[in-house]
């Protein structure tokens, strides 16, 4: 299993219990793998956060959700996110994603298209305040953003 991808300690425990329910060697295997360095939540958190931030262009909120879903120990999540966005700031990643999305967006941009664009960026894990600033900074979106109250987006971001 570990040859395919890295697992967090809790995730591997869960997988072993599913394959070998109540097997007496499960806890011993976990301890041995930790001793050998094959299981390390910090390494998993760093690798996954870096990969999601740089390869998948996810924002910090989405990276945090993904790490939680992989059952990574909570004390390793925030440092991993900070390390993943050291080289490239989350706002720079947002700008890159927005640039890609605008290339495929058919003009003219309507209110619905703008709302859909902003919602897709929020699903990718970017902060609504950063999204609003990035959208307002785009000259091709100016006429639509002046008509739309983008502050409505911020209320839906707080549910994360």
N, C-alpha and C positions, 0 to 999 in steps of 0.2 A: 504493500500500500504506500509506503513512504518513498518508494522508487518513482511512483507516478507524480506525486505532488507533496508539498509540505503540509503537515497536519499540526494543529494545536494539540496540547495535551488533552484537553476536555473533548475535543472532536475525535481524537483517536480512541479515547476511552469509550465514547459513545459507539463508535464504529465496531470496536472489538466486542462490546456487549451485544451488539446486534448480530454479529457473526457467531460469536461463542458466548451465549447467554450463561451467566453465573459460572463461568469457568474459573477455577482457582488460580490459574497462571496469568490472568489478565492484569492484575495489579503489579505482579512481578515483572511482567513484560514492559509495562509503562516505566517502572523504576529503572530497569536495565537500559531502556532506550534513552531515558533522560541522562543516565550516567555516561553513556557513550556519546552523547551530544546529538543524537538523531532527533530528539524532541526538545524544542526550545521555543516557547511562545514569543520571546523577543525577536528571534530570527524570523519566525513566521510572520509576525506583525510587520517587521521592516520590509520583508520581501513582497508581501501582498500589497502593502500600502504603496510602495515604490512602483510596482507593476501597474496597479490601478490608476495611479496618478499620472504616470508617464506613458504607458502603453494604451490604456483605455480612455485617458483624459477625463477622469472622474474628479469631481470636486471633493473637498474635505468631508462634507456631510455624508456623501455616498460611500466614501472610503471607510468612514467610521461605522456605517451600517453593515458594510460587507465584513469588516473585521469582527463585529459583534456576532454576525451570523456564523462565522467560523469558530466561534466560542473561544476567541483569544482572550487571555487574561486582561482585565480592564486596565491594569496599571501599565500595560505595554502599548495600548492603543494610541493615546495622545502623543507620546514621544515618537512613535512610528509615523504618525501623520505629519508632525513637525519636520521630521527628517526627510520625508518624501517631498515636501514642498520647500526644502532649503534651496536647492538649485534653481528651480522654477517656481515662482510664486503662483498661488491659486488663481490670481487675477490674470496672469499671463496665460495660464491654461484655459481659463474662461474665454479670453480674447481669441485664442486659437480655435476653440470649439465654435464660437460665434462666427468667426470668419468662414469656417467650413459650412456651417448651417446657412449662412447668407448666400453662399455660392449656389446652393440648390433651391433657395427660396424664390418663387416666381413673383415678379413685381406686377402690379403694385401691391404693397403690403397693406393688408386690411387689419382692422382691429382684431379679428379672429386669428389671423396669421401671427400677429404680434403676440397675442396671448398664448397661442400654441407654442411659439418660439420660446417665450419666457418660461412656460411650464416645463418644456423639455429640458431647458438648462437647469431648472430647479430639480428635476428628477435625476439629473446627472450629479447633483450634490453641491451646486454652487449657492452661495449666499444671495438672497434676493436683493439686498442693497447693492452688491457688486454687479448683479445682472442689470439692475435699473441704471446704474452709472454707465455700464458698457453699452447698453442699448441707446441711452441718450447721447453718447459720444459718437454714434454712427450717423453720418450725414444722410445716408439713404433711408434711415428710419425716422428722421426728424419730423416730417409732416404728420406721421401717424402718432408718434409719441406725444406730440403737443395736444392731440385730441383725446388721448387715453390717459386715465389716471392710473399710473403704474404702481402707486402705493397700495392698491388692492392686493397686489402680489405678496406684499410683506406679511399680511395676516395669514396667508396659507403657508408661508415658510415657517412660522412659529410652531406649527404642529409637529415638526420634525424632532 
